[in-house]
Amino acid sequence: IDALSKRSKEAEAAFLNVYKKIIDVPDPVPVLELAQQLQLKLQRMHDIETENTKLRETLEDYNKEFAEVKNQEVTIKALKEKIREYEQTLKDQAENLAQEKQLQLHNDYAEKERYDD
């Protein structure tokens, strides 16, 4: 019985000794919750970073496409100007040809008038 009592007292002393050391340790739950929240924030930041990268790539594609469209607009404007120039040239040539034909018909008529007299 003495041995059991001694053993029991030593076990209680050891338990109290360990308990005193553990009681000073703060509760890990708030730290673990904070760590979990930080991990979620990190995951969101990673997702946002990935989305940001994709949006930048899309924006770059749109900028390239916009530049191409702008270049096409410049080309279209230049081609429209050429068409106007060609139309004006064609109109001038048609007028000159009409004047020449009119003059030729007038001369032919005048010549015929002279022979008829």
C-alpha positions in Angstrom: 0.0 0.0 0.0 2.9 2.3 0.8 4.4 1.7 -2.6 1.0 2.3 -4.3 0.5 5.5 -2.4 4.1 6.7 -3.2 3.5 5.8 -6.9 0.2 7.6 -6.9 1.7 10.7 -5.3 4.6 10.7 -7.9 2.1 10.2 -10.7 0.0 13.1 -9.4 3.1 15.3 -9.0 4.2 14.4 -12.6 0.7 15.2 -13.9 0.6 18.5 -12.1 4.1 19.3 -13.4 3.0 18.6 -17.0 -0.3 20.4 -16.4 1.4 23.6 -15.1 3.5 23.6 -18.3 0.6 23.0 -20.6 -1.7 25.5 -18.9 0.6 28.4 -19.9 0.3 27.4 -23.6 -2.3 29.5 -25.4 -5.3 28.0 -27.0 -4.3 27.0 -30.6 -7.8 27.4 -32.1 -7.7 31.1 -32.8 -4.2 30.7 -34.4 -5.5 27.8 -36.5 -8.6 29.8 -37.5 -6.4 32.7 -38.5 -4.1 30.4 -40.4 -7.1 29.0 -42.3 -8.4 32.5 -43.1 -5.0 33.5 -44.4 -4.8 30.3 -46.5 -8.3 31.2 -48.0 -7.1 34.8 -48.7 -3.9 33.4 -50.3 -6.1 31.1 -52.5 -8.3 34.0 -53.5 -5.3 36.2 -54.3 -3.9 33.4 -56.4 -7.3 33.0 -58.2 -7.4 36.8 -58.7 -3.8 36.9 -60.0 -4.7 34.1 -62.5 -7.8 36.0 -63.6 -5.8 39.2 -63.8 -3.3 37.5 -66.1 -6.0 36.2 -68.3 -7.6 39.6 -68.5 -4.3 41.2 -69.4 -3.9 38.7 -72.2 -7.4 39.3 -73.4 -6.8 43.1 -73.3 -3.6 42.7 -75.2 -5.5 40.6 -77.9 -8.1 43.4 -78.1 -5.5 46.0 -78.4 -3.8 44.1 -81.3 -7.2 43.6 -82.9 -8.0 47.3 -82.4 -4.7 48.3 -84.0 -5.5 46.1 -87.0 -8.9 47.6 -87.4 -7.4 51.1 -87.1 -4.9 50.1 -89.8 -7.8 48.8 -91.9 -9.6 52.0 -91.5 -6.6 53.9 -92.8 -6.3 51.6 -95.7 -10.1 51.9 -96.4 -9.8 55.7 -96.3 -6.8 55.6 -98.7 -8.7 53.3 -101.1 -11.8 55.5 -101.0 -9.6 58.5 -101.9 -8.2 56.5 -104.8 -11.7 55.6 -105.9 -12.7 59.3 -105.8 -9.6 60.2 -107.8 -10.3 57.5 -110.4 -13.9 58.6 -110.6 -12.9 62.2 -111.1 -10.3 61.1 -113.8 -12.9 59.0 -115.5 -15.4 61.8 -115.4 -12.9 64.3 -116.8 -11.9 61.8 -119.6 -15.6 61.3 -120.4 -16.2 65.0 -120.6 -13.1 65.5 -122.8 -14.1 62.6 -125.1 -17.7 64.1 -125.3 -16.2 67.5 -126.2 -14.0 66.0 -128.8 -16.9 64.1 -130.3 -19.0 67.2 -130.2 -16.3 69.2 -131.9 -15.8 66.4 -134.4 -19.5 66.2 -135.2 -19.6 70.0 -135.4 -16.7 70.0 -137.8 -18.2 67.1 -139.8 -21.5 69.0 -140.0 -19.7 72.2 -141.0 -17.8 70.3 -143.7 -21.0 68.7 -145.0 -22.6 72.1 -145.1 -19.8 73.4 -147.2 -20.0 70.6 -149.7 -23.8 70.9 -149.9 -23.6 74.6 -150.7 
